[in-house]
Amino acid sequence: MTLTLAILVPLLPFLGALAGLACGRRAPGMARPLAVLPTLTAAVLAVVVAARLGPGHILDAATELTPTGGVQIYLSLNLDGIAVLLAVLVGVVATCVQVYSTAYLREDPRYPSYAALVSLFTSAMLLVLYSGDLIVLLVGWEVMGICSYFLVGHHWEREDARSASIKAFLVTKLGDVPFLFGIFVLAGDAGTFQINGVIGAATTGHLHHATLAALLLLCGVAGKSAQFPLHTWLPDAMAGPTPVSALIHAATMVAAGVYLVARLMPVFLLSTAALVVLGVMAVITMIGSALCALAQDDLKRVLAYSTVGQLGYMTGALAVGDRDAALFHLLTHGAFKALLFLATGVVIHAAHTNSLTAMARPGGLSPDGSGISGTGGSGAGLLRRRVPDAYTTMGIGLLALAGVPPFSGFFSKESVLTAAEQAANGHALTDGLGPAGNVPCFLGWTVLVGGLLTALLTAMYVARLWLLAFHPRGAQSVGGENAGAKVTTAEPAAMRWPLWLLAVPSLALGLVGLRTNWLPAWLDGVSLTPSLPTSLIGTGVALLGFSLAYAAWRRAAATLPADAVAAGAVADPGRVLLGPLFGPARDGFGVDRLYDRLFVRPVLGAAELVAFLDREVVETYVKGAAISPGLVGRVVRRAQNGNTQGYLSALAAGVVVLAIVVAVAQ
């Protein structure tokens, strides 16, 4: 019975996607039920499967997919605590996104195809979670890439959406090519694509190329989970609809890379080099993304960079050998990041702008939101009064993101820092998944220091976002972008209740990690209780970040010139906090420009060279080959003119020439 229910979990959204694509345009009224009901049913079944399986139990089932003549490929399920818990997260978030989208994209003519793609996206991620075979997992992995391409480019009439979808596809595919070879290396050593077989080979010492396989897999992980240096696609992916951002950032695509490393943790623990690469990548990603988030003006890009940084926490925990801490943070992050994006959608829906500067430039709006009243400073106040649910729930999500107790992000973030502290002291918490001695102490210190610095920066950009969006200072005039920030309507009911549903785990989910018979029992049994010194330091760092951001906000407002205020300038604490780094951080430290010069321009130059050679050389030969028979034909045609006298004259001349040649030869 459990097996049948488990098969239905990824199958129902897939069938819903097919039905939605088939019936969406012919029967538009069926688009919403076909979007919501299969996903909701899959979420309920995922909960039932988790309850029936229970902590500490594993369900394996496999059937040969097709004869290959070599390593067999199996259509298999491998359910354990990790898979079923993450499936519940995916089901809940996807259901909230589908319900939310019924209102958010109510007037969108392409809603049926959008909803079908969201269902297919959900099905692909559930396949990744439940699959027991690496090749079948790869199918779900790649289907998510295709879905992200179409969903990010949903508003294809906009140039930024088209370019963002292409960029997301190409960057992730750049990592997927070595990822595929990494799977082949594992299968070559283990003799199977089955995940359990690969893990068994790793624990028994039969993986002879563990470092090579792990490094190749990390390329795909870096692309899928937006880790440095393949992180640049994720901020640009904000060109897609906001509910899609919630799905990608919280529960599907970016979570897949972290899940894969966690699932194959015994392989990575065999290689110190792979762990060091993973840890350094995580720290660079954490700190760099937090600095970028502190300088962004687009509200969604702030959250996008925050996702990159929080994924860095997860990969940092994996680098020091504690997959329980990484998965704990993956669960809590899925809840509060989905909440933040959906709340952001409500704010954007009400303010008609993504710009924090526009939100912080209140010209004053009339109480009904119909126009500007001329009362300086009332616009932002009206915004937070018009979207009270989003205002409150977004506050919950931001506090969880900043790691403030007792919100869920505090417990999971501190579990990551505690794992790094243990590794720094030479006591990595691998729980028998692999040799703890392969986790060097310096790597623990690197992740710990990077995590604490990121916590400071996270609190800063959280405070900056909150102050600019809802509590601006120093702006009195009307003008500029404020005209695009008019508040018109409060959020619809379909956009409200998902916020409160997600607010519950954002507030309380962290508590499940404190008792060993709750969340740890579903994972590896490693304690998730934060250590007291690390918790105090982490909380102190977060409070320090809030204080510095608030002080910078007041200073920026106090030093803003009167003429700048009259022109609609906004006091941005990010400029004070970052100083000369503000410009580079807003530009992503020029990584995109660097890639443009190193890769894009050479490729375009090579393409132009190939086009020139094709046009001027190859086509010249082709045209020459076409012209030559024509010239020969014209010459021959002149000889075949139908003149009998000419033919006889030529014949006589030929006879004379032959006679002369014969005479000379004799």
C-alpha positions in Angstrom: 0.0 0.0 0.0 2.8 2.4 0.9 4.5 1.7 -2.3 1.4 2.4 -4.4 0.9 5.7 -2.6 4.6 6.6 -3.1 4.2 6.0 -6.8 1.2 8.3 -7.0 3.1 11.2 -5.3 5.2 12.2 -8.4 2.7 10.7 -10.8 -0.3 12.8 -10.0 1.3 16.2 -10.7 2.7 14.7 -13.9 -0.8 13.7 -15.0 -2.1 17.0 -13.9 0.5 18.7 -16.1 -0.4 16.6 -19.1 -4.1 17.3 -18.6 -3.5 21.0 -18.1 -1.5 21.2 -21.4 -4.1 19.2 -23.3 -7.2 21.0 -21.9 -6.0 24.4 -20.9 -6.9 26.3 -24.0 -9.9 24.3 -24.9 -11.4 24.4 -21.5 -9.9 27.4 -19.6 -12.2 26.8 -16.6 -10.5 23.5 -16.0 -7.0 25.0 -15.7 -7.2 26.0 -12.0 -8.7 22.7 -10.8 -6.1 20.7 -12.8 -3.4 22.9 -11.3 -4.4 22.7 -7.7 -6.1 19.4 -7.1 -3.4 17.0 -8.3 -0.7 18.9 -6.5 -2.7 19.1 -3.3 -3.5 15.4 -3.5 0.2 14.6 -4.0 1.1 16.7 -0.9 -1.5 14.8 1.2 -0.2 11.5 -0.1 3.4 12.6 0.7 2.3 13.2 4.3 0.6 9.8 4.4 3.7 8.1 3.0 5.9 9.8 5.5 3.5 8.8 8.4 3.3 5.2 7.2 7.0 4.8 6.7 8.0 6.3 10.0 11.4 7.4 11.2 14.3 5.0 10.8 12.6 2.8 8.1 13.5 2.4 4.5 11.4 1.3 1.5 13.2 0.0 -1.6 11.5 -1.2 -4.7 12.9 -1.6 -8.2 12.1 -3.0 -11.6 14.4 -3.2 -14.6 13.6 -0.3 -16.9 15.2 -1.7 -20.1 18.0 -4.1 -21.1 21.1 -2.1 -21.8 23.7 -4.7 -22.4 25.8 -3.2 -19.6 25.1 -1.5 -16.3 21.3 -1.9 -15.8 18.9 1.0 -15.3 16.1 0.5 -12.8 12.9 2.3 -12.3 13.2 2.3 -8.5 12.1 4.0 -5.4 14.4 4.6 -2.4 12.4 6.1 0.5 13.9 7.0 3.8 13.4 9.8 6.2 15.3 12.3 4.1 13.3 11.6 0.9 9.9 11.6 2.5 10.4 14.8 4.6 11.6 16.7 1.6 8.7 15.4 -0.4 6.3 16.8 2.2 8.1 20.2 1.9 7.9 20.1 -1.9 4.2 19.1 -1.9 3.2 21.9 0.6 5.2 24.6 -1.1 4.0 23.6 -4.5 0.4 23.6 -3.4 0.7 27.0 -1.8 2.3 28.3 -5.1 -0.5 26.8 -7.2 -3.2 28.3 -5.0 -1.5 31.6 -4.8 -1.0 31.7 -8.6 -4.7 31.4 -9.3 -5.0 34.9 -8.0 -1.6 36.3 -8.9 -1.9 35.4 -12.5 -5.7 35.6 -12.7 -5.6 37.9 -15.8 -2.7 36.1 -17.5 -3.7 34.6 -20.8 -0.9 32.0 -20.6 -1.9 30.8 -17.1 -2.9 27.2 -18.3 0.5 26.5 -19.7 2.1 28.2 -16.6 0.2 26.0 -14.2 0.9 22.9 -16.2 4.6 23.6 -16.1 4.6 24.2 -12.4 2.9 20.8 -11.9 5.6 19.2 -14.2 8.3 21.0 -12.2 6.8 19.6 -9.0 6.6 16.1 -10.4 10.3 16.3 -11.5 11.5 17.3 -8.1 9.5 14.6 -6.4 11.0 12.1 -8.9 14.5 13.3 -7.9 13.6 12.8 -4.2 12.1 9.3 -4.5 14.3 7.9 -7.2 16.7 5.1 -6.2 18.6 5.1 -9.6 21.0 7.9 -10.7 19.9 7.8 -14.3 16.2 8.2 -13.4 17.2 10.9 -10.9 19.0 12.6 -13.8 15.7 12.6 -15.8 14.0 14.5 -13.1 17.0 16.8 -12.7 16.9 17.7 -16.4 13.2 18.1 -16.6 13.5 20.7 -13.9 16.0 22.6 -16.1 13.6 22.6 -19.0 10.7 23.7 -16.8 12.8 26.5 -15.3 13.6 27.7 -18.8 10.0 28.1 -19.8 8.8 29.4 -16.4 11.5 32.0 -16.1 10.8 33.1 -19.6 7.0 33.1 -19.0 6.8 36.8 -19.9 8.7 36.2 -23.1 7.6 39.5 -24.6 10.1 41.2 -22.2 13.8 41.1 -23.2 15.0 40.5 -19.6 12.8 37.4 -19.3 14.0 36.0 -22.5 17.7 36.5 -21.7 17.2 35.3 -18.1 15.6 32.0 -19.3 18.4 31.4 -21.8 21.1 32.2 -19.2 19.5 29.9 -16.6 19.4 27.1 -19.1 22.9 27.5 -20.4 24.6 28.0 -17.0 22.9 25.0 -15.4 23.7 22.8 -18.5 27.3 23.9 -18.2 27.4 22.2 -14.9 25.2 19.2 -16.0 27.7 17.9 -18.6 30.5 17.1 -16.1 27.7 16.0 -13.7 26.7 13.3 -16.2 30.3 12.1 -16.4 30.5 12.0 -12.7 27.5 9.6 -12.7 29.3 7.4 -15.2 32.4 7.3 -13.1 30.4 6.2 -10.1 28.6 3.5 -12.1 31.9 2.3 -13.6 33.4 1.8 -10.1 30.3 0.5 -8.3 28.9 -1.5 -11.3 25.5 0.0 -10.8 23.5 3.2 -11.1 21.5 2.3 -8.0 22.1 4.8 -5.3 22.2 2.2 -2.6 24.8 0.2 -4.6 27.0 3.3 -5.0 26.8 4.1 -1.3 27.6 0.4 -0.5 30.6 0.6 -2.8 31.7 3.8 -1.1 31.4 2.4 2.5 33.3 -0.8 1.5 36.1 0.9 -0.3 35.3 -0.1 -3.8 35.1 3.4 -5.3 38.6 3.9 -6.8 37.9 7.3 -8.3 35.9 9.0 -5.5 37.7 12.3 -5.8 37.2 12.5 -9.6 33.5 11.5 -9.3 32.8 14.0 -6.5 34.4 16.9 -8.3 32.5 16.2 -11.4 29.3 15.9 -9.5 30.0 19.3 -7.8 29.9 21.0 -11.2 26.3 20.0 -11.5 25.6 20.9 -7.9 27.1 24.3 -8.3 24.9 25.0 -11.4 21.7 23.6 -9.9 22.1 25.1 -6.4 23.5 28.4 -7.7 26.9 28.2 -6.0 30.0 30.1 -7.0 31.0 30.3 -9.8 27.8 29.2 -11.5 25.5 31.3 -9.3 24.9 34.2 -11.7 21.7 32.8 -13.3 19.6 32.8 -10.1 19.3 36.6 -9.5 18.5 37.1 -13.2 15.8 34.4 -12.9 13.7 36.9 -10.9 12.4 38.0 -14.3 9.9 35.2 -14.0 6.6 35.4 -12.1 7.1 35.7 -8.4 5.3 32.4 -7.5 7.8 30.6 -9.7 10.6 32.2 -7.7 9.1 30.9 -4.6 9.0 27.4 -6.1 12.5 27.4 -7.5 14.1 29.0 -4.4 12.3 27.1 -1.7 11.6 23.6 -2.6 12.6 22.5 -6.1 15.5 23.3 -8.4 18.1 24.9 -6.1 17.3 22.3 -3.4 18.2 19.4 -5.8 21.9 20.0 -5.7 22.1 20.0 -1.9 19.9 16.9 -1.7 22.2 15.1 -4.1 25.3 15.8 -2.1 23.4 14.8 1.1 22.2 11.6 -0.6 25.7 10.7 -1.8 27.5 11.9 1.3 29.6 8.7 1.8 31.1 9.3 -1.6 32.1 12.9 -0.8 33.5 11.9 2.6 36.1 9.7 0.9 37.7 12.8 -0.7 39.3 15.5 1.4 39.9 17.5 -1.8 36.2 17.4 -2.8 35.2 18.5 0.8 37.7 21.4 0.7 36.4 22.5 -2.7 32.8 22.3 -1.5 33.6 24.3 1.7 35.6 27.0 0.0 32.9 27.3 -2.7 30.3 27.6 0.1 32.1 30.3 2.0 32.8 32.4 -1.1 29.1 32.0 -2.1 27.9 33.0 1.4 29.9 36.1 1.9 29.7 37.3 -1.8 26.0 36.9 -2.1 25.3 38.6 1.2 27.3 41.6 0.1 25.4 41.7 -3.2 22.1 41.4 -1.3 23.0 44.5 0.8 23.3 46.6 -2.3 20.3 45.5 -4.5 17.4 47.8 -5.3 15.1 45.1 -6.7 13.3 43.4 -3.8 13.3 40.1 -5.5 17.0 40.2 -6.3 17.7 40.8 -2.6 15.8 37.6 -1.8 17.5 35.8 -4.7 21.0 36.6 -3.4 19.8 35.6 0.1 18.9 32.2 -1.3 22.3 31.8 -2.8 23.8 32.6 0.6 21.5 30.3 2.5 22.4 27.5 0.1 26.0 28.3 1.0 25.2 27.5 4.6 23.8 24.1 3.5 26.8 23.2 1.4 29.1 24.4 4.2 27.5 22.0 6.6 27.9 19.2 4.0 31.6 20.2 3.6 32.2 19.6 7.3 30.4 16.3 7.1 27.1 17.0 8.9 24.3 16.3 6.4 21.7 16.5 9.2 22.4 20.1 9.8 22.3 20.8 6.0 19.0 19.1 5.6 17.6 20.8 8.7 18.4 24.2 7.2 17.1 23.1 3.8 13.7 22.3 5.5 13.4 25.5 7.4 14.7 27.6 4.5 12.1 26.1 2.2 9.4 27.3 4.5 10.5 30.8 5.2 11.9 31.5 1.7 8.6 30.4 0.1 6.9 32.7 2.6 9.1 35.6 1.7 8.7 35.3 -2.0 4.9 34.9 -1.8 4.7 37.9 0.6 6.9 39.8 -1.8 4.5 39.0 -4.6 1.7 40.6 -2.5 3.8 43.7 -1.9 4.7 44.0 -5.6 1.0 43.3 -6.5 0.0 46.3 -4.3 2.9 48.7 -5.0 3.3 47.9 -8.8 7.0 48.0 -8.5 9.9 45.8 -7.4 12.1 48.8 -6.5 13.0 49.4 -2.8 13.9 52.9 -3.8 10.4 53.5 -5.3 8.8 52.0 -2.1 10.9 54.2 0.1 10.1 57.4 -1.9 6.6 58.1 -0.5 4.9 61.0 -2.2 1.8 60.2 -0.2 -1.1 58.3 -1.5 -4.7 58.9 -1.0 -6.5 56.5 1.4 -8.2 54.7 -1.5 -4.9 54.4 -3.4 -6.4 56.3 -6.3 -3.8 59.0 -6.5 -1.2 61.2 -4.7 -2.5 63.2 -1.8 0.6 65.3 -1.3 1.2 64.2 2.3 4.8 63.3 2.5 5.6 60.1 4.2 2.2 58.5 4.1 2.8 56.4 1.1 4.9 53.7 2.8 2.6 53.8 5.8 -0.3 53.2 3.5 1.5 50.3 1.9 2.0 48.4 5.1 -1.6 49.1 6.1 -3.0 48.0 2.7 -1.1 44.6 2.9 -1.2 43.8 6.6 -1.0 40.0 6.1 2.0 40.4 3.9 3.6 42.9 6.3 3.3 40.6 9.3 4.2 37.4 7.6 7.1 38.9 5.8 8.4 40.1 9.1 8.2 36.5 10.4 10.1 35.3 7.3 12.8 38.0 7.5 13.4 37.2 11.2 13.7 33.6 10.4 16.1 34.4 7.6 18.2 36.6 9.9 18.4 33.7 12.4 16.7 35.4 15.3 15.4 33.1 18.1 12.9 31.5 18.4 12.2 31.5 14.6 13.1 28.4 12.6 16.1 29.9 10.8 17.8 30.4 14.1 17.9 26.8 15.1 18.9 25.5 11.7 21.5 28.1 11.1 23.0 27.5 14.5 23.1 23.8 13.9 25.2 24.5 10.8 27.6 26.8 12.8 27.7 24.1 15.6 28.7 21.5 13.0 31.5 23.8 11.8 32.6 24.4 15.3 32.8 20.6 15.9 34.8 20.1 12.8 37.1 23.0 13.8 37.8 21.1 17.0 38.5 17.9 15.1 35.2 16.2 15.9 33.3 16.2 12.6 29.8 14.8 13.0 29.8 12.3 10.1 27.7 9.7 12.0 29.5 6.8 10.4 28.7 7.9 6.8 32.4 8.2 6.2 35.8 8.8 7.8 35.7 11.9 9.9 39.4 12.3 9.6 38.9 13.4 6.0 37.3 16.7 7.2 40.3 19.0 8.0 40.1 21.3 11.0 40.9 24.4 8.9 37.9 23.7 6.8 35.7 23.8 10.0 37.2 27.1 10.9 36.7 28.5 7.4 33.0 27.6 7.4 32.5 28.8 10.9 34.1 32.2 10.3 32.3 32.6 6.9 29.0 31.6 8.5 29.3 34.2 11.3 30.3 36.9 8.8 27.4 36.0 6.6 25.0 36.1 9.6 26.1 39.7 10.3 25.6 40.7 6.7 22.3 38.8 6.5 20.9 40.8 9.5 22.1 44.0 7.7 20.3 43.4 4.5 17.2 42.1 6.2 17.0 45.3 8.2 17.7 47.4 5.1 14.9 45.6 3.2 12.4 46.1 6.0 13.2 49.7 6.6 13.2 50.7 2.9 10.1 48.9 2.0 7.9 49.8 5.0 9.6 52.5 7.1 11.4 55.0 4.8 13.0 58.2 6.0 14.1 61.4 4.4 11.7 61.5 1.4 9.1 64.2 1.1 8.5 64.7 -2.5 6.4 63.2 -5.3 8.1 62.2 -8.5 10.4 59.7 -10.2 9.4 56.1 -9.6 6.8 56.9 -7.0 4.2 57.2 -9.7 4.7 53.5 -10.3 4.3 52.7 -6.6 0.6 53.5 -6.3 -1.3 51.2 -4.0 -4.5 50.0 -5.4 -5.8 46.9 -3.8 -5.2 44.6 -0.8 -4.2 41.0 -1.4 -6.9 38.5 -2.5 -7.8 35.7 -0.2 -6.0 33.1 -2.4 -2.8 35.1 -1.8 -3.3 35.5 1.9 -3.9 32.1 3.4 -0.7 30.5 1.9 1.2 33.2 3.7 -0.2 32.2 7.1 0.2 28.5 6.3 3.9 29.0 5.6 4.3 31.4 8.5 3.6 28.5 11.0 6.7 26.4 10.0 8.7 29.6 9.6 8.1 30.3 13.2 8.0 26.9 14.8 9.7 24.3 12.5 13.1 24.9 14.2 11.8 23.5 17.4 11.5 20.0 15.9 15.3 19.7 15.8 15.7 20.1 19.6 14.4 16.6 20.5 16.3 13.5 19.2 13.1 11.5 18.8 11.6 14.1 16.4 13.6 15.4 13.4 16.9 13.7 14.1 15.2 10.3 14.3 14.1 10.9 10.6 17.7 11.7 9.6 20.9 10.2 10.9 20.3 10.7 14.5 22.9 13.4 14.9 22.0 16.0 17.5 20.7 19.3 16.0 20.7 21.2 19.3 22.9 24.3 18.9 25.8 24.7 21.3 25.4 27.5 23.8 28.6 29.5 22.8 27.8 29.3 19.1 24.2 30.3 19.7 25.2 33.3 21.8 27.7 34.4 19.3 25.3 33.9 16.4 22.5 35.8 18.1 24.9 38.6 19.1 26.1 38.9 15.5 22.5 39.1 14.2 21.6 41.8 16.7 24.8 43.7 15.8 23.8 43.5 12.2 20.4 45.0 13.0 22.0 47.7 15.0 24.5 48.7 12.4 21.8 48.8 9.7 19.5 50.9 11.8 22.4 53.3 12.7 23.4 53.5 9.0 19.7 54.2 8.1 19.5 57.1 10.5 22.9 58.5 9.4 21.9 58.3 5.7 18.7 60.1 6.4 20.5 62.8 8.5 23.2 63.5 5.9 20.8 63.5 2.9 21.0 67.0 1.4 17.8 69.1 1.4 17.9 69.5 -2.4 18.3 65.7 -2.8 15.3 65.2 -0.5 13.4 67.6 -2.7 14.4 65.7 -5.8 13.0 62.5 -4.2 16.3 60.9 -3.0 16.1 58.0 -0.5 18.3 57.3 2.5 19.8 53.9 1.7 21.7 52.4 4.6 23.4 50.0 2.2 25.5 52.9 0.8 26.8 53.8 4.3 27.5 50.2 5.3 29.3 49.1 2.1 31.0 52.4 1.2 33.1 52.0 -1.9 31.9 48.4 -2.2 28.3 49.4 -2.8 28.7 49.9 -6.6 30.6 46.6 -7.2 28.2 44.7 -4.9 25.2 46.0 -6.8 26.8 44.9 -10.0 27.5 41.4 -8.6 31.2 42.2 -8.4 31.4 42.1 -12.2 31.2 38.3 -12.5 28.8 38.5 -15.4 31.1 41.0 -17.2 34.1 38.7 -16.5 32.2 35.8 -18.0 31.2 37.9 -20.9 34.8 38.7 -21.7 36.2 35.3 -21.0 33.5 33.1 -22.6 30.7 35.0 -24.3 32.8 37.3 -26.5 35.3 34.6 -27.6 32.4 32.3 -28.5 30.6 35.1 -30.4 33.9 35.9 -32.2 34.4 32.3 -33.1 30.8 32.2 -34.4 31.4 35.3 -36.5 34.6 33.7 -37.9 32.8 30.5 -38.7 30.0 32.5 -40.4 32.7 34.4 -42.4 34.4 31.2 -43.5 31.1 29.6 -44.4 30.0 32.7 -46.4 33.3 33.6 -48.1 35.1 30.3 -48.5 32.7 27.4 -48.3 30.0 29.2 -50.3 32.6 30.4 -52.9 33.5 26.7 -53.5 29.9 25.8 -53.7 29.1 28.6 -56.1 32.2 27.7 -58.1 31.0 24.1 -58.3 27.7 25.4 -59.6 29.1 27.9 -62.1 31.7 25.5 -63.7 29.2 23.1 -65.2 27.3 26.1 -66.6 30.4 27.4 -68.3 31.3 24.0 -69.8 27.7 23.7 -70.9 27.8 27.1 -72.7 31.0 26.1 -74.5 29.5 22.7 -75.5 26.3 24.4 -76.6 28.2 26.6 -79.0 29.6 23.5 -80.6 26.2 21.9 -80.9 24.6 24.7 -83.1 22.9 22.4 -85.7 25.1 23.7 -88.6 25.8 20.7 -90.9 28.5 22.5 -92.8 30.2 23.3 -89.6 30.0 19.7 -88.5 31.5 18.5 -91.8 34.3 21.1 -91.7 35.2 20.0 -88.1 35.1 16.4 -89.2 37.4 17.1 -92.2 39.8 19.0 -90.0 39.9 16.2 -87.6 40.6 13.7 -90.3 43.5 15.8 -91.6 44.9 16.2 -88.1 44.7 12.5 -87.5 46.4 11.8 -90.8 49.2 14.2 -90.1 49.7 12.6 -86.6 49.8 9.1 -88.1 52.2 10.2 -90.8 54.6 11.8 -88.3 54.4 8.8 -86.0 55.5 6.5 -88.8 
